[in-house]
Amino acid sequence: MENEWKMDLDIPDIGSLITLLSAALSSAIMGVGNVLYVVIMVTAAYEAKGNEFLLSLINPQAILTFEAKFVLVVGTLLIVSAIFFFITMLVSIYETHAVSKKERAGRMKIVFACFVFSMFFLVIALIYTMLFRYFIY
């Protein structure tokens, strides 16, 4: 009779759900931002240099201009970072589904490891941007 006032609420871990959903949302925003930055970078270089910029990107034997080198190196790092941000988003959504169904607790270490890996590529892209801007050109 001592447990007559005890209630068993069948709700998932709210803290894990909020953390995983915020990780998914921020990863999606950062991934889209990376892709948009690459698009803006290519568009600005095309506006500045015209068709010779695009032709130097397409032709493997062409001598690359500064803008083409910049877009290839920094753009590739940003796209890789965006891919890892989208992977982080998918892992976070998968873990959110598992927590909401109460199959298991959320694997926060995996989600945050993916997020840190994505941020690492973003920081490397920013370092290369500064190197290109101040030391190479």
C-alpha positions as CSV (number, residue, x, y, z in Angstrom):
1,M,0.0,0.0,0.0
2,E,3.0,2.3,0.3
3,N,3.2,2.8,-3.5
4,E,-0.4,3.9,-4.1
5,W,0.5,7.5,-4.8
6,K,3.3,6.6,-7.2
7,M,2.7,7.5,-10.8
8,D,4.6,6.0,-13.7
9,L,4.6,8.5,-16.5
10,D,5.5,7.0,-19.8
11,I,7.4,9.9,-21.3
12,P,10.9,9.9,-22.9
13,D,13.9,11.8,-21.7
14,I,13.1,15.4,-22.5
15,G,16.6,16.7,-21.9
16,S,18.0,14.3,-24.4
17,L,15.3,15.1,-26.9
18,I,16.0,18.9,-26.7
19,T,19.8,18.4,-26.9
20,L,19.6,16.1,-29.9
21,L,17.0,18.3,-31.7
22,S,19.1,21.4,-31.1
23,A,22.2,19.6,-32.4
24,A,20.3,18.6,-35.5
25,L,18.9,22.1,-36.1
26,S,22.3,23.8,-35.7
27,S,24.0,21.2,-37.9
28,A,21.4,21.8,-40.6
29,I,21.8,25.5,-40.4
30,M,25.6,25.3,-40.5
31,G,25.6,22.9,-43.4
32,V,23.3,25.0,-45.5
33,G,25.5,28.1,-44.6
34,N,28.6,26.3,-45.8
35,V,27.0,25.4,-49.1
36,L,25.7,28.9,-49.6
37,Y,29.1,30.4,-48.9
38,V,30.6,28.2,-51.6
39,V,27.9,29.3,-54.0
40,I,28.6,32.9,-53.2
41,M,32.3,32.4,-53.5
42,V,32.0,30.9,-57.0
43,T,29.5,33.6,-58.1
44,A,31.7,36.4,-56.9
45,A,34.8,35.0,-58.6
46,Y,32.8,34.5,-61.8
47,E,31.6,38.1,-61.7
48,A,35.1,39.4,-61.1
49,K,37.0,37.3,-63.7
50,G,34.3,36.1,-66.1
51,N,34.5,33.0,-68.3
52,E,38.3,32.5,-67.8
53,F,37.7,31.6,-64.2
54,L,35.2,28.9,-65.1
55,L,37.3,27.6,-67.9
56,S,40.4,27.4,-65.6
57,L,38.3,25.3,-63.2
58,I,37.1,22.9,-65.9
59,N,40.4,22.5,-67.8
60,P,42.8,20.2,-65.9
61,Q,45.9,21.5,-67.9
62,A,45.1,25.2,-67.3
63,I,47.3,27.3,-65.0
64,L,45.0,28.1,-62.1
65,T,44.5,31.7,-61.1
66,F,44.5,32.8,-57.5
67,E,40.7,32.8,-57.5
68,A,40.5,29.3,-58.9
69,K,43.0,28.0,-56.3
70,F,41.1,29.7,-53.6
71,V,37.7,28.3,-54.7
72,L,39.1,24.8,-55.1
73,V,40.9,24.6,-51.8
74,V,38.5,26.5,-49.5
75,G,35.4,25.4,-51.4
76,T,36.3,21.8,-51.1
77,L,36.9,22.1,-47.4
78,L,33.6,23.9,-46.9
79,I,31.7,21.2,-48.9
80,V,33.4,18.4,-46.9
81,S,32.4,20.3,-43.7
82,A,28.8,20.7,-45.0
83,I,28.7,16.9,-45.7
84,F,29.8,16.1,-42.2
85,F,27.3,18.6,-40.8
86,F,24.5,16.9,-42.7
87,I,25.7,13.5,-41.4
88,T,25.6,14.9,-37.9
89,M,22.1,16.1,-38.5
90,L,21.0,12.6,-39.7
91,V,22.7,10.9,-36.7
92,S,21.1,13.3,-34.3
93,I,17.6,12.8,-35.9
94,Y,18.2,9.0,-35.7
95,E,19.1,9.2,-32.0
96,T,16.1,11.5,-31.4
97,H,13.9,8.8,-32.8
98,A,15.5,6.1,-30.6
99,V,15.0,8.3,-27.5
100,S,11.4,9.1,-28.3
101,K,10.6,5.4,-28.7
102,K,12.4,4.7,-25.5
103,E,14.5,2.0,-27.2
104,R,17.7,3.3,-25.6
105,A,19.3,6.5,-24.3
106,G,20.7,8.9,-26.8
107,R,24.3,8.4,-27.8
108,M,25.4,12.0,-27.2
109,K,29.1,11.1,-27.6
110,I,28.6,10.0,-31.2
111,V,26.5,13.1,-32.1
112,F,29.0,15.5,-30.5
113,A,32.0,13.7,-32.0
114,C,30.4,14.2,-35.5
115,F,29.7,17.9,-34.7
116,V,33.3,18.5,-33.5
117,F,34.6,16.7,-36.6
118,S,32.5,19.0,-38.8
119,M,33.6,22.1,-36.9
120,F,37.2,21.0,-37.4
121,F,36.9,21.0,-41.1
122,L,35.2,24.4,-40.9
123,V,38.0,25.8,-38.8
124,I,40.6,24.4,-41.3
125,A,38.7,26.1,-44.1
126,L,38.8,29.4,-42.3
127,I,42.6,29.0,-41.6
128,Y,43.2,28.3,-45.3
129,T,41.1,31.4,-46.1
130,M,43.4,33.5,-44.0
131,L,46.5,31.9,-45.3
132,F,45.4,32.5,-48.9
133,R,44.4,36.1,-48.2
134,Y,47.4,37.3,-46.2
135,F,50.4,35.0,-47.0
136,I,50.0,33.6,-50.5
137,Y,48.5,36.5,-52.5
